[in-house]
Amino acid sequence: MKLKAMAGLALILLAGCATRETPPGVKCMFEVKPEGSYAKANTPGARFVPAKGGSQAEADALNACMDRRGA
């Protein structure tokens, strides 16, 4: 009986994971594959700014990706 309950719980957890969509920022990070790190921007129109090892050109590419995705 305990095994059936655990299997049911596993199915519920898997269903919850399957219905979640990957956030646009994560999708853009995989699409652009920038070098270095990027931080959240506190300025209008920009979502990413370069952090350690990052470049403005790649931050701009990430922001353009976010714009294309409507995020």
PLY file of the C-alpha trace (Angstrom):
ply
format ascii 1.0
element vertex 71
property float x
property float y
property float z
element edge 70
property int vertex1
property int vertex2
end_header
0.00 0.00 0.00
2.82 2.38 0.89
4.43 1.71 -2.50
1.22 2.70 -4.32
1.03 5.94 -2.34
4.65 6.75 -3.20
4.04 5.98 -6.89
0.99 8.23 -6.89
2.95 11.04 -5.27
5.72 10.63 -7.84
3.18 10.94 -10.69
1.70 14.08 -9.16
5.16 15.63 -8.80
6.12 14.70 -12.35
2.89 16.17 -13.71
3.64 19.41 -11.89
7.08 19.61 -13.45
5.79 18.88 -16.92
3.31 21.74 -16.86
5.80 24.42 -15.79
7.26 26.45 -18.60
10.89 27.48 -18.64
11.19 31.23 -17.99
12.13 33.33 -21.05
15.36 34.51 -19.41
16.55 30.93 -19.02
15.56 30.11 -22.62
17.55 33.10 -23.84
20.60 32.08 -21.81
20.55 28.69 -23.56
19.90 30.28 -26.97
22.57 32.99 -26.80
25.09 30.99 -24.71
26.90 34.09 -23.43
30.34 33.98 -21.83
30.61 35.20 -18.26
27.88 36.23 -15.84
24.94 38.58 -16.21
22.82 40.37 -13.65
19.27 41.65 -13.66
19.13 45.24 -14.87
17.43 47.99 -12.90
16.96 50.18 -15.97
13.92 50.37 -18.27
14.25 48.44 -21.52
17.18 46.30 -20.39
16.79 43.03 -18.55
20.41 41.92 -18.38
23.64 43.79 -17.69
27.13 42.32 -17.82
28.59 41.05 -14.56
31.87 39.21 -13.96
33.34 38.12 -17.30
30.30 39.31 -19.27
30.22 41.75 -22.16
27.81 44.50 -23.14
27.43 42.94 -26.61
26.22 39.65 -25.13
23.97 41.47 -22.64
22.46 43.28 -25.64
21.95 39.91 -27.39
20.19 38.53 -24.30
17.96 41.62 -24.14
17.14 41.30 -27.86
16.20 37.65 -27.29
13.90 38.68 -24.46
12.30 41.30 -26.74
11.71 38.66 -29.46
10.04 36.43 -26.89
7.84 39.28 -25.70
9.12 39.04 -22.16
0 1
1 2
2 3
3 4
4 5
5 6
6 7
7 8
8 9
9 10
10 11
11 12
12 13
13 14
14 15
15 16
16 17
17 18
18 19
19 20
20 21
21 22
22 23
23 24
24 25
25 26
26 27
27 28
28 29
29 30
30 31
31 32
32 33
33 34
34 35
35 36
36 37
37 38
38 39
39 40
40 41
41 42
42 43
43 44
44 45
45 46
46 47
47 48
48 49
49 50
50 51
51 52
52 53
53 54
54 55
55 56
56 57
57 58
58 59
59 60
60 61
61 62
62 63
63 64
64 65
65 66
66 67
67 68
68 69
69 70
